[in-house]
Amino acid sequence: MRCRIVHRCYFFAGMSFCISTYISEIASIQNRGFLLSLIEPMYACGILLSNMLMCFIPWNLVSVFYTCISVAGLFCSSIICESPLWLFSKNRTENSIHTLQSLRRQDHLLLEAEIEEMELACYRGTSDAHTNKMKGIFKAWKPLVVLSILYILEQNGGFMLIISYTLKFVQNLDVPFNTSAIVITYSMCGFAASLITPFFVQKFKRKTVLTFSTVGMGVCMFTVAVYEHFFLNDTNKPVVWLVPFALYVYVFAYTLGVLPLSFALGSEIFPQEVRGLMNGLYGSIGYMYASLTSKLFPTYLSRCGISVVLWTFCVFSFLSCLFSLLFLPETKGKSLNEVQKDIKAGIFPMRKISVIRTRIRGYGSIGNGLA
């Protein structure tokens, strides 16, 4: 029953990308990363709560409980204010400034600076809104491709698959512990890490956070893969606590970086005029892929075995790290308009390429001279 619930929840999980878009537009530059990362503790708390409830309470009572929470969320979403940036893009300037004043409560000079940022971020010449939106979509294809590939690599790192099939995954590891206790402890570890995440994301750059997170995931999966390769079929396994401990560190590493930035990066990278559209498309691609892999994972596990699955998670975790270092633009400490300027300049600026070519030619000339 639990696996079916997880699969169906992908349809409703798209709301998280709407929330991240809204936060990115109402938050200041200094607090944007911290506030966006608060989504993740709520996400981890929900996973922990659902696992605990479904271990001790009948599923129909759990459904009633979550229905009440959904109704409360609908009521709260109806009373919050619109984003100042969205109001400004719709030429509702007075409402935008009034909302910004109520959100910031800061001095006049800083408020004027943020209004200028909104003017730069929005299209003020709206004689042809359809043309402007099409231009925005054309400009956003590169961030969409980069984020989608990164999301797919991270999903192949295994966290969501383990969440969906925790019991089946642990049973295949053949660990001599109570599986229900491991599931609850697994969720508790993610929740504990989520309490540190906002401060971690606020302190360090995005690439630093992703590198720490993905490398940690890869090392943990490498440890479990090597252990299972040598001791999978042994009746008396040495150091039996190593596998669950590595899994707890794995979920801790994922929760510190990959999970919060999966929501935050789309809200920071896409242009204002198509941010909602492209962020929704990015979320749809991610969740459709997650749903597909969740359906195929049991077959892959039964045919290839747990060792191959663990090595797959390990390889894709390290690939996620490499891809983020090479292609992901840095967004920490930058306004949304500054991020767009960096993306427009190109992921690989021509100046750097020309410097590399010059150095290569120089080395070639030295080699010819020596010859």
C-alpha positions in Angstrom: 0.0 0.0 0.0 2.8 2.4 0.9 4.5 2.1 -2.4 1.3 2.9 -4.3 0.8 6.0 -2.2 4.3 7.2 -2.9 3.7 6.8 -6.7 0.5 8.7 -6.7 1.9 11.5 -4.6 4.2 12.5 -7.5 1.2 14.2 -9.1 0.6 16.5 -6.1 4.3 17.1 -5.3 4.5 19.7 -8.1 3.2 22.2 -5.6 6.7 22.3 -4.0 8.0 24.0 -7.2 5.2 26.6 -7.0 6.2 27.3 -3.4 9.9 27.7 -4.3 9.1 30.1 -7.1 7.0 32.2 -4.7 9.7 32.3 -2.0 12.4 33.3 -4.5 10.3 36.3 -5.6 9.4 37.6 -2.1 12.7 36.9 -0.3 15.7 39.3 -0.1 19.0 38.3 -1.7 20.5 37.7 1.8 17.7 35.4 3.0 16.6 33.7 -0.2 18.7 30.6 0.2 17.8 30.2 3.8 14.1 30.5 3.2 14.1 28.2 0.2 15.9 25.6 2.2 13.1 25.6 4.8 11.0 23.7 2.3 13.2 20.7 2.9 12.7 20.4 6.7 9.0 20.4 6.0 9.5 17.7 3.3 11.6 15.6 5.7 9.1 16.1 8.5 6.3 14.8 6.2 8.3 11.7 5.3 9.0 11.0 9.0 5.4 11.6 10.0 4.0 9.4 7.2 6.3 6.5 8.0 5.5 6.7 11.7 1.7 7.0 11.1 1.6 4.1 8.7 3.5 1.9 11.1 1.0 2.4 13.9 -2.3 3.7 12.5 -4.7 2.2 9.8 -4.3 3.7 6.4 -7.8 5.1 6.3 -7.3 7.2 9.4 -4.0 8.4 7.9 -5.9 9.5 4.7 -8.3 11.5 6.8 -5.5 13.2 8.6 -3.7 14.3 5.4 -7.0 15.4 3.9 -7.4 17.8 6.8 -3.9 19.1 6.3 -4.6 19.6 2.6 -7.7 21.7 3.3 -5.7 23.8 5.8 -3.1 24.4 3.1 -5.7 25.5 0.6 -7.1 28.0 3.1 -3.6 29.4 3.8 -2.8 29.7 0.1 -5.9 31.8 -0.4 -5.0 34.5 2.2 -1.3 35.1 1.4 -0.2 38.2 -0.7 0.9 38.0 -4.3 4.5 38.2 -5.2 5.7 41.9 -5.7 7.7 40.8 -8.7 4.7 39.2 -10.3 2.6 42.2 -9.6 5.2 44.5 -11.1 5.4 42.3 -14.2 1.6 42.8 -14.6 2.0 46.6 -14.5 0.4 46.7 -11.0 3.2 49.0 -9.7 1.4 50.5 -6.7 0.3 47.1 -5.4 3.8 45.8 -6.0 5.5 48.5 -4.0 2.9 48.4 -1.2 3.4 44.6 -0.9 7.2 45.0 -1.0 7.1 47.6 1.8 5.0 45.3 4.0 7.4 42.4 3.4 10.7 44.3 3.9 10.2 47.0 6.4 13.6 48.5 5.6 15.0 51.9 4.8 14.0 53.9 1.7 17.3 53.6 -0.2 17.3 49.8 0.0 13.6 49.7 -1.1 14.4 51.9 -4.1 17.3 49.6 -5.0 15.0 46.5 -5.0 12.4 48.4 -7.1 15.1 49.1 -9.7 16.0 45.4 -9.7 12.4 44.5 -10.4 12.4 47.0 -13.3 15.4 45.3 -14.8 13.9 41.8 -14.3 10.6 42.6 -15.9 9.6 43.5 -19.4 8.3 47.1 -19.3 7.6 47.4 -23.0 4.6 45.0 -23.2 3.3 45.9 -26.6 3.5 42.2 -27.6 3.3 40.1 -24.4 3.1 36.8 -26.5 6.4 37.7 -28.3 8.1 38.6 -25.0 7.1 35.3 -23.5 8.3 33.3 -26.5 11.6 35.1 -26.3 11.8 34.3 -22.6 11.1 30.6 -23.3 13.8 30.6 -26.0 16.3 32.1 -23.5 15.4 29.6 -20.8 16.0 26.4 -22.8 19.6 26.1 -21.6 18.9 26.4 -17.9 16.0 23.9 -18.4 18.3 21.4 -20.0 21.0 21.8 -17.4 18.6 21.5 -14.4 16.7 18.6 -16.0 19.9 16.6 -16.6 21.2 17.4 -13.1 17.9 16.3 -11.6 17.9 13.0 -13.5 21.5 12.3 -12.4 20.5 13.0 -8.8 17.4 10.8 -9.0 19.6 8.0 -10.3 21.6 8.5 -7.2 18.9 6.4 -5.5 17.3 8.5 -2.7 13.8 8.6 -4.0 13.9 5.0 -5.0 15.1 3.9 -1.6 12.3 6.1 0.0 9.7 4.4 -2.3 11.0 0.9 -1.6 12.7 1.1 1.8 11.5 -2.2 3.1 12.3 -4.1 -0.1 15.7 -2.4 -0.4 16.7 -3.2 3.2 15.5 -6.8 2.8 17.8 -7.3 -0.2 20.7 -6.0 1.8 20.0 -8.9 4.2 20.8 -6.9 7.3 20.0 -8.6 10.6 18.0 -5.8 12.0 14.3 -5.0 12.4 13.3 -3.4 9.0 10.5 -1.2 10.5 13.0 0.3 12.9 15.5 1.0 10.1 12.7 2.7 8.1 11.8 5.0 11.0 15.4 5.7 11.8 16.1 6.4 8.2 13.4 9.1 8.2 14.5 10.5 11.5 18.0 10.9 10.2 16.7 12.9 7.2 14.6 15.1 9.5 17.6 15.7 11.7 19.7 16.7 8.7 16.9 19.0 7.4 17.2 21.1 10.6 20.8 21.9 9.7 20.2 22.4 6.0 18.9 26.1 6.1 22.1 27.2 7.9 24.3 25.0 5.6 22.8 26.4 2.4 22.9 30.0 3.8 26.6 29.7 4.7 28.2 28.0 1.6 28.0 28.5 -2.2 25.6 26.3 -4.2 28.3 24.3 -5.9 30.1 23.7 -2.6 26.8 22.4 -1.1 26.1 20.1 -4.1 29.7 18.8 -4.1 29.6 17.9 -0.5 26.2 16.3 -0.8 26.8 14.2 -4.0 30.3 13.1 -3.0 28.9 12.1 0.4 26.2 10.1 -1.3 28.7 8.4 -3.6 31.1 7.5 -0.8 28.3 5.9 1.2 27.0 3.9 -1.7 30.5 2.8 -2.6 31.0 1.6 1.0 27.8 -0.4 1.0 28.5 -1.8 -2.5 31.9 -3.0 -1.5 30.6 -4.5 1.7 27.7 -6.3 -0.1 30.1 -7.5 -2.8 32.2 -9.4 -0.3 29.7 -10.4 2.4 26.2 -10.5 0.8 25.8 -14.3 1.1 27.7 -14.7 4.4 25.8 -16.0 7.4 28.1 -14.4 9.9 28.8 -10.9 8.5 31.4 -8.8 10.2 30.7 -5.2 11.3 27.0 -5.6 10.6 26.3 -2.0 11.7 28.3 -0.6 8.8 25.5 -0.9 6.2 22.7 0.9 8.1 25.2 3.5 9.3 26.3 4.2 5.7 22.6 4.5 4.7 22.0 7.0 7.5 25.0 9.1 6.4 23.8 8.8 2.8 20.3 10.2 3.6 22.0 12.9 5.8 24.2 13.9 2.8 21.3 14.0 0.4 19.2 16.0 2.7 21.9 18.6 3.3 22.3 19.6 -0.4 20.6 17.8 -3.2 17.1 17.9 -1.8 16.8 21.6 -0.9 18.7 22.8 -4.0 16.4 20.7 -6.3 13.6 23.1 -5.3 15.7 26.3 -5.1 17.8 26.3 -8.3 14.9 26.5 -10.7 13.4 29.5 -8.8 16.8 31.3 -9.1 17.9 30.5 -12.6 14.8 30.9 -14.9 13.9 34.4 -16.2 11.1 36.3 -14.5 8.8 36.4 -17.5 8.7 32.6 -17.8 9.8 31.5 -14.3 6.5 30.0 -13.3 6.1 28.2 -16.6 9.6 26.8 -16.9 9.8 25.9 -13.2 6.6 24.0 -13.6 8.0 22.3 -16.7 11.2 21.5 -14.8 9.2 20.0 -12.0 7.1 18.0 -14.3 10.1 16.5 -16.1 11.7 15.6 -12.8 8.6 14.0 -11.2 7.7 12.1 -14.4 11.2 10.7 -14.5 11.0 9.8 -10.8 7.7 8.1 -11.3 9.0 6.1 -14.3 12.1 5.0 -12.4 10.0 4.0 -9.4 7.9 1.7 -11.6 11.0 0.1 -13.2 13.1 -0.2 -10.1 11.6 -3.5 -8.7 12.3 -5.1 -12.1 15.8 -3.7 -12.3 16.5 -4.9 -8.7 15.2 -8.4 -9.3 17.0 -9.0 -12.6 20.4 -7.3 -11.8 20.7 -7.8 -8.1 21.4 -5.5 -5.2 25.1 -5.2 -5.9 24.5 -3.8 -9.4 21.9 -1.4 -8.0 24.4 -0.1 -5.4 27.1 0.5 -7.9 24.6 2.3 -10.2 23.7 4.7 -7.3 27.4 5.2 -6.6 28.3 6.1 -10.2 25.4 8.5 -10.7 26.2 10.3 -7.4 29.7 11.1 -8.6 28.4 12.0 -12.1 26.0 14.5 -10.4 29.0 16.1 -8.7 31.0 16.4 -11.9 28.0 17.8 -13.9 27.2 20.4 -11.3 30.8 21.6 -11.1 31.0 21.9 -14.9 27.7 23.3 -15.9 25.8 24.8 -13.0 26.0 28.6 -12.6 26.6 30.0 -9.1 23.6 31.9 -7.7 24.4 32.5 -4.0 24.6 36.2 -3.1 23.3 37.3 -6.5 20.0 39.0 -7.4 17.8 37.2 -9.9 18.8 39.8 -12.5 22.5 39.2 -11.9 22.0 35.5 -12.3 20.3 36.1 -15.7 23.3 38.2 -16.8 25.7 35.3 -15.9 23.6 32.8 -17.8 23.4 35.2 -20.8 27.2 35.5 -20.8 27.3 31.7 -21.2 28.2 28.7 -19.1 31.6 28.5 -20.8 32.6 32.2 -21.5 34.5 32.6 -24.7 37.2 34.6 -22.8 38.2 31.5 -20.9 38.2 29.3 -24.0 40.4 31.8 -25.8 42.8 31.8 -22.9 43.0 28.0 -23.0 43.6 28.1 -26.7 46.4 30.7 -26.3 48.1 28.5 -23.7 47.9 25.4 -25.9 49.4 27.3 -28.8 52.1 28.6 -26.5 53.0 25.1 -25.4 53.0 24.0 -29.0 55.4 26.7 -29.9 57.7 25.7 -27.1 57.6 22.1 -28.2 58.4 23.0 -31.8 61.3 25.1 -30.6 62.7 22.3 -28.5 62.3 19.9 -31.4 
